Amino acid sequence: MPEPLPMAGQLDFVAQTATWPAGNVPAMTASDPATPAPAPAGGRATVVRKVVWFVALLMLLVVSWELYKAVAKGLDTTWPIRPDNKSMPHVWDIVAELFERRRAQDDILAVLLLKE
């Protein structure tokens, strides 16, 4: 009957106590599971890259919104969303609404939304 396979804890013990013939000691490499992967280099370049990607994605969404609005209006379609100013206002109108006060004593809408 063959010997049972060693468990994970037993492998560590075997690796520590094994004796290798002279000159045949296996070298540890970065791909070995026992060697942790190096941490990614952070810093200013990483932050700048993330900000650039965020702005690019935001601009892609804005362009897609306005392009759909223009094309759907030109094709006179109402599916899946009517491209009128009530159902789908322009992006600059949405942003402008965030900085308007509902009443004179209230904060701007952006502050009210962030408080909740």
N, C-alpha and C positions, 0 to 999 in steps of 0.2 A: 504494500500500500504506500503511495507517495506521501511525502511530508506535506502537512498543510502549509498554505502560504502564510508568511509572517504578516502581522498587523502593522499599522502605521507606526505605533510606538516602538515596536520591535525592530523596525527598519532603522530607526535612529540609533538604537543600541548596537545593532549589527554593524552599521557604518562607522561608529566610533571605535569599536573593538576589533574590526577586521584588520588583518595584517596583509599588506600587499608586498609582492616580491619587489626587490630593489629595482628602481627605475620604472616601475609600472603603476605609480600612484596616479589616479585620475585627477586631472586639473579641474578646479571649480570654474565654471563659466557664468556669464551673466544670464544665460538661459536656464540655469539650474533653478528648480523651484525653491531651494533653500536660500538663494540669494535674492534679497528684495530688489525690486526695480528702482532705479534712481528716480527721485522726485522731479517732476517737470520744472524746467526753469521758469520762474515767474518774473515779476518785475513790471516795469513800466511798459515794455513792448506788448506784454500780454494784455494789460488793461487797455491800451490803445487799440489793439486788435479787436477786443470784445466791443468796445465803444463803436468802432467803425462798422462792425458786423451788425450791431443793434441799429445804428442809423440807416445802414443800407436796407435792412429788413423793413424798418419803418417806412422808408421812402418807397420800397416796393409795394407795400400795402396801400399807401396813399395813391400811388400811380394806378394800381389795380382798381381801387375804388372809383377814382375819377374817370378812368378809361371805360369801366363798365357803365358808368352813368352816361357818358357821352355816346357810346356805341348803342346801348339799349334805347336811348332817346332817338338816335338816328334811325334805328330799325323799327321804332314804334312798338316795342314789346313791353309787356308787363309781367313776364315770367322770368325768374322766380320772384323778383322784387320790382315794384314800379320805380322807375328812375326819376320821379319828381322830387322837388325840394322838400316836401313834407316827409316822405318815406325815406329818402336818401339824400340828406343835405350835403353840401360841399364840405370838405374837410376843414377849410378855413372858417366856415360858419360854426362848425362843431367846436373848434378851438376857441373862437371868439366868445361863444356861450360860456365857456369855462371861466372867463375873466369878467363876466358881467354880474352885477348885483340884482337880486330879485326885488329887494326893498332897500331903501336908503340905509337902514340900520343894520342890514345883514352883511356878512362877509361875502366875498366872491364865491361863485359856485364851486370852484376847485377846492377851496378851503373847507367848505361845508361837506363836500364829498370825502375829503381826507379825514375829517373829524369822525365820521361814522364808522 
